[in-house]
Amino acid sequence: MLDTADEADISLWTALGTVPDPRDPSGKRFPLQGLLAIAVAAMLAGRQGLAAIARWGRECSAEQLERLGIRREQAPCHATWHNVFKVVDRNAVEMAFAKWTKKDLPPGAVIAIDGKTLRGSRYADYPAVHLLSAYCDAISGVMSQRLVETDKANEIKEAAALLNAIPVEGNIITGDAMFTQRDICQKILEQGGDYVFPVKGNQSGLREVIEQVFAPADAPSDKKSGRRR
């Protein structure tokens, strides 16, 4: 675990080291921190998929691997990558990236939460992958993301977990009308942040209250509802 002072100047390498390794110690040949670093570098180099990551890793020299704590002549084969990614906690990886990205976050930053289905992620009988992400323009990147199970309606459920992974205090959280929920707004306020969410016609009661609050003091009102026009 890292304290607040450590996280203020955390490197990507150190952040990756916070991801717990679920593998049996007796069968480990490659450190998880080094494997995650190779995977990140391979993807930044344009590699997609486990086979491509494995090939990129095999191109690393023994000296390069040793710098990542891998004391072997070659990086692991495709099967090892498959076994590692099958058991590693993806949410822990997301938390590690969140720790790393937030160190460059300016005060009062705007963080947008939004869900998107990954193009080309549908395979045979497997549904397409849908992710809920927190994007910050100030750092030009995604701070954290969560896998949304079954359907888009679960974005609301995952939003609470996403807010736990990003720096809410002192920042402004934005999103579409789906996130205009009492629990989500309350959670943001409790974490010391602010929010900007739209209100649409299907939340008529809330919309009427907002219109009344922001209506001019001398605006005529509806006698039946008391709503200013």
N, C-alpha and C positions, 0 to 999 in steps of 0.2 A: 504494500500500500504506500501511496505517496501523500505527504502532507501538502497543505496549500502552498507553502513556499516552494516546494519541489516542483509542483505543477505549473508554477508561474514561468518556469524556464525549461520545461520538459522537452526533450528531443524525441523524434519519432522512434528512434531505436529504444530509448528508455520506456516510452509508452507501450511499445509492442511487448516489452518484457513484463508488463503487468497482466498480460493475458494468461490465465491459469492453464496448465498443461494437463489434460485429462488422461493422458496415456499411462500405461503401466511402466514404471521406471525401469523394470528389468528388460523391457523390449525396446527402449529408446536408443536410437543410433544418431539421431539428429536433434539438436535443441530447437524447441518450438520458436523461440525468438528469432533465430537465424532463418528458419523456414519462412516465417511470416515476412521477414525483411526481403528475402529473395522473391517471394510472391508479389510484394508491393513493387519492387524494382522491375520485375518482369512485366507487370501490367502497365506501369508507367512507360515501358518501352514498347507498348502496343501489343503485347501477347495476350491472347484470350483463350481461356480453357486450361484444364490441368495439363494436357499433353504439351501445350505451348509453353506453359510455365516450367514444366520439367525439362524441356529442351533448352530453354534459356538458362536454367540453373546449371545444366551440364556444360554449358559454355564458360562458366566461371572457372577461374584458375584455382589451384589449391591454396594459394596465398590469399585470394579474395575470400574464399570460403572460411579460412582460418580467422579472418577479421570478424566474421559473423559467428564465431564460436564453433564452426564445423571443422573438425580435425580429420577430414577424410579427403581422398583424392578427387572425389566427384560428389556432386549434389545428388539427392535421391532420385529414384526412378519414378515413373508415373504412378505406379501402384502405391508407393509411400505417400505421395501427395494426396491420393484418393483417401487413404486410411486416415490421414491427419485431418483433412477438411471435413471428413464424415463425423468426427467426434469433437472438434474444437467448438467452443461456445461462440457463435457468431455475434451475440449481443455483447460479449466481453471484448471482442475485437472492435465493435463499434464504439464501445466506451473508451477504448484505448485511443482511437482516432479522435474522439471528442476531447480527450485530455490534451492531445497534441495541438489541435486546431485552435482551441480557445485561448491559448497563450498570446496569439496575435490579434485577438478581438479588441477593437477600440470600444471605449465606453459609449453607451447609448446606441449600440448596433441594432440593426433590424434583422431579425431571423424569421424567414418564411417557412412554414410547414405545409407540405403538400404531398399528395399521393400520386404515384405514376406506375403504370404497368410497363415492365421492361419489354421493349420490342424484340421479337424473336426468341423470347424465353419460353414460349409454349412448346412442349415436346411430347409427341404421341398422345397418351392419355393424361399427361401431367399438365395441370393448368399453368397459365402464364404467371410469372413472378410479379407481385405487386408490392411496392415499397413505399413507406411513408418516410419522407426525408425532411431534414432541417437544413435549409440553404441560407448562407449569409453572403451577401454581395460584397461586404467589406473585406472578406478574405477570399472571395471568388471561389468558394467551394462548399461542399456539403459537410456539415459538422457532425451529423449522425443520421442513421436511418434504421428503420425497423421493418421487418417482414410482416406484411398484413396477410393473415390467414383467411381462407375461404372467399371473402368478398370485400368490396370497398367499404361496406358499412362498418367493418371492424377498424377502420382508420381512427374512429373516435376512441376506441378502447386502447389502441396502440399510442395515441397521442400523449396519454398520461405518462407512459413509460419513456417516450421520446423526450418529454420535458425534463425527466430526471437525468438525462444523459447530456443535456446542453446547458450552457451558462445562461440562465434566465435572469438572474439578479442584475438590475440596472439596464436591461435591454428591452426591446420591443418585439413582441411575437405577433406575426401576422399569418393569415390563412383565409380560406374561403368560408362560406356560410356554414359548412358542415361542422366547423369547430366552434361555432357560436353556441356553446353549451355552458351551463352554469358551473359544472364541475371543472371544466378545463379553464375557464376564466378565473375561478377561485384559486385553482392551483397555481396559475401564473402569478397572481397577486401575492399569494402566500410565499412564493419563492423570490419575491422582491422585483418582479418585472411588470411590464405593462403590455397591453394587447390592443390590436386593431383588427376586429372581425366585422364583416358586413352582416346586416340583418335583412332578410327577404320577406316576401309576403306570407310565407307559411309560418312565420313567427309573428302573427298579427298583433298579439298582445304586447310583446316586447317592442315592436315597431311603433305602436301607438304611444307607448310611454316615452320613447326616445323623441318622437315628434313633439310631444307636449313639453318636454324639457327644453328643447332647442327652439320652440316657437317664439316669435316676438311677443313681448308682454302685452301689446295692444292688439294682438291678432284675435279676430272673432272666434268663438268656440261653438261647437255643436251642443245644443242645450241638453240633448238626451245623454250623450256620452261624456260631455265635458271636454271633448277633443278640440284643440285649436286648429283652425283651417288656414 
